[in-house]
Amino acid sequence: MKADLHVHTTCSDGLLTPEKVVKKAFEINLGAIAITDHDTIDGILPACVEAKKYKGLEVIPGIELSTYHQDQEVHILGYYINYDDFDLKCHLLDLQQSRKNRLEKILTKLNNLNVKIDLNDVYKHSQGASVGRPHIAQALVEKGYVSSIKEAFEKYLGKGKPAYVPREKITPFEAIKLIKKAKGVPVLAHPGLLEDDSIIPELINSGIMGIEVIHKDHTQEDTRYYTKLARERNLLLTGGSDSHGEEPLLLGALDISLEYATKLRETAKFV
């Protein structure tokens, strides 16, 4: 039996509700699924409630924190977090406000480029509190300014493009502390996508407990390299589709052992 330890829902920038994600996970016979929305925990409870309908499927409470270090994004996953933790909730509210502030600045830049979309155009594509560039991209497609989300990022929203606005973020080291304080297990997400992975030893020294070795955008060489690194440093191995609900649905498309989830669960007992 397999697991998927990296899945997004409509509570951040996914296309499927938490309930639909859980239903799909059961249909393709997954033994465990982690809800890891960007900077929000809103999808966890509805997913857990929905999972009660399906025997043999575990929903792991998780999160993916967007952090920034030396001019590059570093994403930190947190597993088995206490999503009622007060400090965690306060930090997430700050991050969500930062996302909204960024959204307004991006829209101002787009309007100055004679691209006329407003807050309502964007929020209609966001069903959760975590609003981001993918929602702006959807609005651009709907309005006919671009033909695809990919084009929206290449033309307007990507780093270095005319409507790009950097966002205030916590550091990966702060994210590790925050996850551990919420009794969770911090894991480095998709290291193969890092522009510079020389940060990894520093993350290990700061308490990272695992590495996402299997990811849809990792090459076989990436997977082999980070698996070897994780084992040498006695870190947990994790893997996930990073599915946002796109078709064909990526859930379960990767060979991720349920054993990964089991080891995460056992580790979380001692955090």
ABEGO torsion letter per residue (X at the ends): XBBBABBBBAABABABBAAAAAAAAAAAGBABBBBBBBGBAAAAAAAAAAAAABBGBBBBBBBBBBBBBGGBBBBBBBBGBBAABAAAAAAAAAAAAAAAAAAAAAAAAAAAAGBBBBAAAAAAABABABBBAAAAAAAAAAAGABABAAAAAAAAABBGBAABBBBBBBBAAAAAAAAAAAGBBBBBBGAAABABAAAAAAAAAAGBABBBABBAABBAAAAAAAAAAAAAAGBBBBBBAGBAGBOBBABGABBBBAAAAAAAAAAAAAX
